Amino acid sequence: MVKKFIILVLLIPALSGCGIESLLFSNLSNVPDDPGSVENRLIAGINTLFKSGTADLISSTGESIALKSGNIESDGKFVIEVSSKVDLNNAIIMLKSGNRVLLDIYPQLKKATTIEESRSESFRVKVIENPVDEKSTAYTILAAEKLRKMGSSLSAVSFCAVKNAKSDVFSKFEQNTESNRFFTMVSKIISAGSENGSDIMFDVVSFLKDPDKRSILSEDFLKNNDVNYSDGDNKSVEPFENQMEKSAQEFEFVAKYDETRLATVITANINEGLTDSNGNTINPYKWATKKDGAKMFIALGIHKESPVQDEKLNQEVFKNWKPNVVQMYDDGTNGDEIAGDNIWTISFILPKGLRIGYKFTFGLSGDIWTGTEEWPGNQRLLEIADVNGDHFVTRYDSFGDETTNKDKANQLLPSKGGTGTVNWETDADKDGIKDAQERQQDSKGNKLPVSQWKSPSKVFPATIDECE
């Protein structure tokens, strides 16, 4: 049986051996007596170093997840408010006080499935098991930097893998190891900070947002403060990064992925000015009508040629090709990365080998096909197969693109490999990836070289989680 990494408020007495309940429970006086709203839930925690400052929760791409950041109280306690509509996987808790930073990884939160669940106290209030401190900060940095060097991110790893690695690294912090030496560095850096200082020491947000940023440790902080964290150049991140790489070799993320299912993320970009594979500008409103209040939907069903047939999935999840019923998201939830950018997202957990047909509609809930579909009489094809080995299927489409995985009357030019139709074996550009499989992404919605695959940042893979 999976043991929860988070401790429910109703179970706080079980923590009496470590005294957490006496530090946390009294801080929840600002929790409304009536849970009421389905929008809010609270993450409560403590830290042992900061007596003031702010507490935030950020994604693996550096975006704030919190509806409202919390204030750190004089006794070190904090409460962060988040939406009950959001699934979280390995989000980062970030405490700031002056130029000082403490970090921790919050493993998993599942969104509410019913209004009743969202209003229960056990759902709404979650308490962090251990204090946020130097150890949690050192591990968070190790995990984030190691995963980026692996071409991955925290959101793409099983929460159990991250939790178990944390336990392993914490034990190494207490031994004569490379990890212990890294922990010592982090402790010295934190102690060199000030609640009144500028130049944040661990610029985790910039590190997560900018793939070219070398280190979480800020060189501006090192240059403008007296930080004797190593025996080398203390104005450079070089000793820090060298030690981090040595320490990262002492642990692994061991995830038990579900070998039968894949997290599948489909994205539709309806911004104007996008380019198709012929190099022409796409007109997203050739068939669809642009109107106030319109949202993106996906109409889909299991293809008749699919080796996997599941009528319950087809009817209950896919709604068997009903238009303007299965809604996509552009609000930063349900896998959508940036709210309001007119790029809509939906995610599913689907059986490997499944083959589906789908197309996008842009309209109001319950609208008919006419005036909403990207083009009539055709469908897109998608095979649920993990091409790049990241445990995801990702399909980044442009609404109205008639040169992509559209099965009939496909307008890809013969000079580009087009034949007018697409089937499950078609590979028009001869890049070794079938047109009906997942693709790469760029700013125009077209393909990129294989070296530039992009894994979802707000969806986590299908795993069989067995946490000790």
PyMOL commands that set and color helices and strands:
alter all, ss='L'
color gray80, all
select helices_A, chain A and resi 9-15+20-30+115-118+121-124+134-149+154-156+159-173+178-191+204-209+219-224+238-248+311-317+319-321+414-416+450-452
alter helices_A, ss='H'
color red, helices_A
select strands_A, chain A and resi 7-8+40-46+54-58+70-71+77-83+88-97+100-109+125-127+261-269+295-302+343-351+355-363+380-383+392-398
alter strands_A, ss='S'
color yellow, strands_A
deselect
rebuild
show_as cartoon
